[in-house]
């Protein structure tokens, strides 16, 4: 639901995806609510092109309520063979279709997979890569993420629904035109985790 009441309360650290995506969670069309959860230092592993350092959501609804995604990464790109192709996209969350709701949640310190030996492009979307889905922000912070490709915080290839409250997106490059009140820059976050 939109306010994220109920749902799962998880702490997942150090998860590693195995070639598909979603270092901690793969949501395949379901309705998933994470409530007061922390997903940190998860990775899609070595292989290039694996997306969603913490979460890969393929359709359905993903609702993060009072949750933190911190220090997640995707695999590096490579010149051929294992780890070939560009680095992975969506270091915290990669969404294909469906809906992502961030309610009083923070995504910070996530990093894209870089280019291996400078031979292939790095990943895109330091926190979120939205590929055709809908993003709803409700008093969310998406800032302080890094990428070697496009969009340090959000790559928006889908749409927004009406955002509520005040949302903080550190860098709007590639984030499209989010509605509502948006703050940018350095959020000066205290250490998370």
C-alpha positions in Angstrom: 0.0 0.0 0.0 1.1 3.6 -0.5 2.1 4.2 3.1 3.9 1.0 3.5 2.1 -0.2 6.6 2.9 -3.8 7.5 5.2 -5.8 5.2 8.6 -7.4 5.8 11.2 -5.9 8.1 14.6 -7.1 6.8 18.3 -6.6 7.3 20.3 -8.0 4.4 24.0 -7.4 4.2 26.6 -8.9 1.9 24.2 -10.6 -0.5 25.6 -11.6 -3.9 23.5 -12.2 -7.0 24.5 -15.0 -9.3 24.4 -13.8 -12.8 20.8 -12.4 -13.2 20.4 -9.4 -10.9 19.3 -8.4 -7.5 22.1 -8.8 -5.1 19.7 -9.2 -2.1 16.2 -9.5 -3.6 14.7 -10.5 -7.0 11.0 -9.5 -7.2 9.3 -11.1 -10.2 6.0 -9.4 -10.6 4.9 -9.6 -6.9 3.8 -7.0 -4.4 6.6 -6.5 -2.0 6.6 -4.1 1.0 9.8 -3.6 3.0 9.2 -1.8 6.3 12.0 -0.4 8.5 14.6 -2.5 6.5 18.2 -2.0 5.7 19.9 -3.5 2.6 23.6 -2.8 2.6 26.8 -3.9 0.8 25.0 -6.2 -1.6 26.3 -6.9 -5.1 25.2 -8.5 -8.3 28.6 -10.1 -8.5 31.4 -9.9 -11.1 29.4 -10.4 -14.3 28.8 -7.3 -16.4 25.2 -6.4 -17.3 23.7 -7.7 -14.0 21.4 -5.1 -12.6 20.1 -4.1 -9.2 22.8 -4.3 -6.6 20.2 -4.7 -3.8 16.9 -5.2 -5.6 15.8 -6.2 -9.1 12.1 -5.7 -9.6 10.5 -7.1 -12.7 6.9 -5.7 -12.8 4.6 -5.7 -9.8 4.9 -3.3 -6.9 7.9 -2.6 -4.7 7.3 -0.3 -1.7 10.1 0.8 0.6 8.8 2.3 3.8 11.2 3.9 6.4 14.1 1.9 4.8 17.7 2.4 3.9 19.7 1.1 0.9 23.4 1.8 1.4 26.7 0.7 -0.2 25.2 -1.6 -2.8 27.0 -2.2 -6.1 26.7 -3.9 -9.5 29.2 -5.9 -11.5 31.9 -4.3 -13.7 31.8 -4.4 -17.5 34.4 -6.3 -19.4 36.0 -6.8 -22.8 34.7 -10.3 -23.5 34.0 -13.7 -21.9 33.2 -13.6 -18.2 32.1 -10.1 -17.2 31.6 -9.0 -20.8 29.5 -6.0 -21.7 28.8 -2.8 -19.8 28.7 -2.5 -16.0 25.4 -3.2 -14.3 22.7 -0.6 -13.9 20.6 0.4 -10.8 23.1 0.0 -8.0 20.4 0.0 -5.3 17.3 -0.7 -7.4 16.6 -1.8 -11.0 13.0 -1.7 -12.0 11.4 -3.0 -15.2 7.8 -1.9 -15.5 5.6 -2.0 -12.4 5.7 0.6 -9.6 8.4 1.7 -7.1 7.3 3.6 -4.0 9.9 5.3 -1.8 8.2 6.4 1.5 10.5 8.1 4.0 13.4 6.0 2.7 17.0 6.8 1.9 19.2 5.5 -0.9 22.8 6.7 -0.5 26.4 5.5 -1.0 25.5 3.1 -3.8 28.0 2.7 -6.7 27.7 1.4 -10.3 30.0 -1.2 -11.7 32.8 0.5 -13.5 34.4 -0.3 -16.8 36.9 -3.1 -16.6 40.3 -1.8 -17.7 38.5 1.1 -19.4 37.4 -1.2 -22.2 33.6 -1.1 -21.8 31.2 1.5 -20.4 30.3 1.6 -16.7 26.9 1.2 -15.3 24.1 3.8 -15.1 21.8 4.9 -12.3 23.8 5.2 -9.1 20.7 4.5 -6.9 17.7 3.8 -9.3 17.4 2.7 -12.9 13.8 2.8 -13.9 13.2 1.0 -17.2 9.5 1.7 -18.1 8.1 1.7 -14.6 6.4 4.3 -12.4 8.3 6.0 -9.6 6.5 7.6 -6.6 8.5 9.6 -4.1 7.1 10.4 -0.6 9.6 12.3 1.5 12.5 10.3 0.1 16.3 11.0 -0.1 18.1 9.7 -3.1 21.5 11.3 -3.0 25.3 10.7 -2.6 25.4 7.8 -5.1 28.0 7.5 -7.8 28.3 6.1 -11.3 30.8 5.7 -14.0 28.0 6.0 -16.6 24.9 8.2 -16.7 22.7 9.4 -13.8 24.5 9.5 -10.4 21.2 9.1 -8.5 18.4 8.2 -10.9 18.1 7.2 -14.5 14.4 7.7 -15.4 13.2 5.9 -18.5 9.6 5.6 -17.1 7.3 8.0 -15.4 6.5 9.7 -12.1 3.2 9.8 -10.3 2.4 12.8 -8.1 5.1 12.9 -5.5 4.2 14.0 -2.0 6.1 16.0 0.7 9.6 17.2 0.1 12.0 14.9 -1.8 15.8 15.2 -2.0 17.5 14.1 -5.2 21.2 14.9 -5.0 21.8 15.2 -8.8 18.9 15.5 -11.3 21.0 14.5 -14.3 19.0 11.8 -16.1 16.3 11.9 -13.4 13.7 13.5 -15.8 11.3 16.0 -14.4 10.1 14.8 -11.0 6.9 16.6 -9.8 6.5 18.3 -6.5 9.0 19.9 -4.2 12.5 18.6 -5.0 15.7 19.7 -3.2 19.1 19.0 -4.8 22.8 19.1 -3.7 24.5 17.6 -0.7 22.0 16.3 1.9 24.7 16.2 4.6 23.6 12.8 5.8 24.9 11.5 9.1 26.6 8.0 8.7 24.0 5.5 7.7 23.7 1.8 8.5 
